[in-house]
Amino acid sequence: MQTVAKQVENLVVGNRVDLSSCQYLKRHSSAGWEYARVEGVDRETENCVVVSYQGIDQVGYQVGSVLQVVVPTDVPDPEIQVRVIGKPEEWSVWNISQNLTDRWGDLNHYDWPNKPLALLEDDAPLYGRLCDQMWGEITFVARKDGKFGVLFEVEFCSLESEAPHKDNDPDWYVKLSPQNEVVKILLKGMAKLTDRFPGVEFAVPHESQIIEDRPAAWAFVPDGTLTAEQREALGHAMLSLY
């Protein structure tokens, strides 16, 4: 694996350290075959940083000491077709890695080679902070254009998406709108939210991205953009779009 030099005071929980670069643990039995995961970094004194290694030991280092840390494997955010505010008839492109977690914050390892999951696993503070910004059961941790954040996703129904189930409740089915009309309604509703939630990006993804090919509303909130109260307000607003 590729490693990079990092001063001990800049380590974060989740980092993996090459023990052969540690003067105290380079002869440890695991040094030759595994990387030690950092589970704690404490500034004990002005000149001493104590690093706790998962299942191994705690080591006190002089501030400024350098260790070799694994560079987590990154992958580009894939291109996803979306419809954006002001262009309901056109396809635009978002570069976004979706569903890095499930709706409850657990890492989603499905299709992991094509996701930047290693960056989250190697940075526990970032992962924890993002999970704290989730709301209800309509959000996932995601990354757009290389920036981590939280994706609000609300599914809706259309004539096309529910056609396979129309015989289950014919009276309900005939009241549904065509897919293109639902999309326009969602975009029009989200256009009214842009001033209330600055920094948030809105779109309707291609139906292939959603279960049953349903229309859906997306709102990508970059890390730290909204307060808890604003996230709650956004969640309620997204649920009320249609």
Phi, psi and omega in degrees: 000153177280138178235164179221147179287135181215133178289144187301326181290348179258002176292152174230158178302132181107336177303147176248125187252136173282108185295340178294345178267359181258120184296339183268330186243008184294343178257008178297149185301334182264357187299329185274350186225355176214160176262139184275126180273131180282127177243000177192141176224115184233131176277097185286317176221179180302327185246010184226130176242126179261123180250127177261126179256131184302121176071010183237287186186172169253139182228134175265127182241150171288138177305135182098349177298146185245134175236158176267123184244138181296134174274113182297143180292130179249157175224153180290150174289126185292158178276127179236131178286134179219161170250133186246166181302132180090350181224060186294339183264351186249153174266131171246179182233131169251135171266100188216134172262112185267168168048045175291338171230171169275189185286355181246006174096358177282140180301136180257104185273005176298131180058035186302329180298339182255017179236150178276045183294327182300328180292328177283318181295330181271359181222080183302320178300319178296312180302312180296320180296319179293319178298324179293341182265001177287159182221130178055220179237032179242015183234156175221153168286137182214173173222128179236129179053036177081003181248127178285151178186200180239134179255118172276131181222121178235125180269149176226175184247150176222169177303317183290316185291329184260005181306319180297343184245012189298331182286346180289327181206078184302322182295321177290320185297318185291346179273352181287158178259158175298156183304313184296329178288321178297317180301314180297320179296318181295316181294321178296319179292320181290332178300330180283350183263348187297322180286329180288330186231073181298141180092347179269139180252135185243148177192166169247117182285160173304139186301337180294344180277351187240144179304141181063016180057038182278153171289147181213157176252132178244142170222115179264123182247106179301151181313123175080007185287321185242154173280170179301319179295321179292323179295321177296316179297320179296317179301313179296322180295319180294321180292340184259011186292331185217000000 
